[in-house]
Amino acid sequence: MRYSKYSANGNDFVIFHTFHEEDRKELAIELCDRQNGIGADGLIVLIPHKEHDFKWQFYNSDGSDASMCGNGSRAAAHYAYKNQLAGKEMSFLTGAGVIKASVEDDEVESQLTPYKIIKEDFEEDGYQCFIVDTGVPHVVITVNDLDVFDLKVAKKFRDKYNANVNYVKKENDYLAVRTYERGVEDETLACGTGMAACFLKMSPFVGIESVVRPKSKEKITLRCDKDVLFLKGKVRKVFETFL
């Protein structure tokens, strides 16, 4: 089997395509292991679909399913285009719904599924919080200093709300974000849907478009058009291998 390793905004994925849909939880754990496998935040499997260019199976590195992954959607779109599974403009089915994406060289923009605000602004344990589902649920915590990011605090919010946890700070010309991802159960270098959640929370201060930089420092652009979120940035194929 040929596997491709992709990086999108700091998130990394193992991707392959096949004709068969099956439970690949154990395969995801094996391939995503950073010591004994290829190493990745998640596994993406592309499968043919009658109505769309393809559908995907997405697994976190611990083998759990995820309905959606923003940066994963961009990596999957690039892979599909490069492997002639789709044209530059495409649609594909995820657990969260249909995703539309467009590819231009090494830059990919994904149109995310409709977001749902779960809990408006509230205070908890001294933190200003907001919860929204941008494909998967996210707790957004606004801070003045990203160095207050604390794995124990993030894990507490993750367990209580069964959600990813994001700290966001407004800089002069961009939003800075750090994210704890469920399924990885640790801080990751980036999270597309998490940055989208932070953008939504901060949109009264940054307008309808903003640059966002996660821990990886790689630039990504978020925009909102008629309540639809778009995520745009570079995607890189790292390597491919046969196992």
Secondary structure as the mmCIF struct_conf table of DSSP 4:
data_model
#
loop_
_struct_conf.conf_type_id
_struct_conf.id
_struct_conf.beg_label_comp_id
_struct_conf.beg_label_asym_id
_struct_conf.beg_label_seq_id
_struct_conf.end_label_comp_id
_struct_conf.end_label_asym_id
_struct_conf.end_label_seq_id
STRN STRN1 ARG A 2 ALA A 8
TURN_TY1_P TURN_TY1_P1 ASN A 9 GLY A 10
STRN STRN2 ASN A 11 HIS A 17
BEND BEND1 PHE A 19 PHE A 19
HELX_RH_AL_P HELX_RH_AL_P1 LYS A 25 CYS A 32
TURN_TY1_P TURN_TY1_P2 ARG A 34 ASN A 36
BEND BEND2 GLY A 37 ILE A 38
BEND BEND3 ASP A 41 ASP A 41
STRN STRN3 GLY A 42 ILE A 47
BEND BEND4 LYS A 50 ASP A 53
STRN STRN4 PHE A 54 ASN A 60
TURN_TY1_P TURN_TY1_P3 SER A 61 ASP A 62
BEND BEND5 GLY A 63 GLY A 63
STRN STRN5 ASP A 65 ASP A 65
BEND BEND6 SER A 67 SER A 67
HELX_RH_AL_P HELX_RH_AL_P2 GLY A 70 LYS A 82
TURN_TY1_P TURN_TY1_P4 ASN A 83 GLN A 84
BEND BEND7 LEU A 85 ALA A 86
BEND BEND8 LYS A 88 LYS A 88
STRN STRN6 GLU A 89 THR A 94
TURN_TY1_P TURN_TY1_P5 GLY A 95 ALA A 96
STRN STRN7 GLY A 97 GLU A 104
TURN_TY1_P TURN_TY1_P6 ASP A 105 ASP A 106
STRN STRN8 GLU A 107 GLN A 111
HELX_LH_PP_P HELX_LH_PP_P1 LEU A 112 TYR A 115
STRN STRN9 LYS A 116 GLU A 124
TURN_TY1_P TURN_TY1_P7 ASP A 125 GLY A 126
STRN STRN10 TYR A 127 ASP A 133
BEND BEND9 THR A 134 VAL A 136
STRN STRN11 PRO A 137 THR A 142
BEND BEND10 ASN A 144 ASN A 144
HELX_RH_3T_P HELX_RH_3T_P1 LEU A 146 VAL A 148
HELX_RH_AL_P HELX_RH_AL_P3 LEU A 151 TYR A 161
TURN_TY1_P TURN_TY1_P8 ASN A 162 ASN A 162
BEND BEND11 ALA A 163 ALA A 163
STRN STRN12 ASN A 164 LYS A 170
BEND BEND12 ASN A 172 TYR A 174
STRN STRN13 LEU A 175 GLU A 181
TURN_TY1_P TURN_TY1_P9 ARG A 182 GLU A 185
STRN STRN14 ASP A 186 THR A 188
BEND BEND13 LEU A 189 LEU A 189
HELX_RH_AL_P HELX_RH_AL_P4 GLY A 192 VAL A 206
TURN_TY1_P TURN_TY1_P10 GLY A 207 ILE A 208
STRN STRN15 GLU A 209 ARG A 213
TURN_TY1_P TURN_TY1_P11 LYS A 215 SER A 216
STRN STRN16 ILE A 220 ASP A 225
TURN_TY1_P TURN_TY1_P12 LYS A 226 ASP A 227
STRN STRN17 VAL A 228 PHE A 242
#
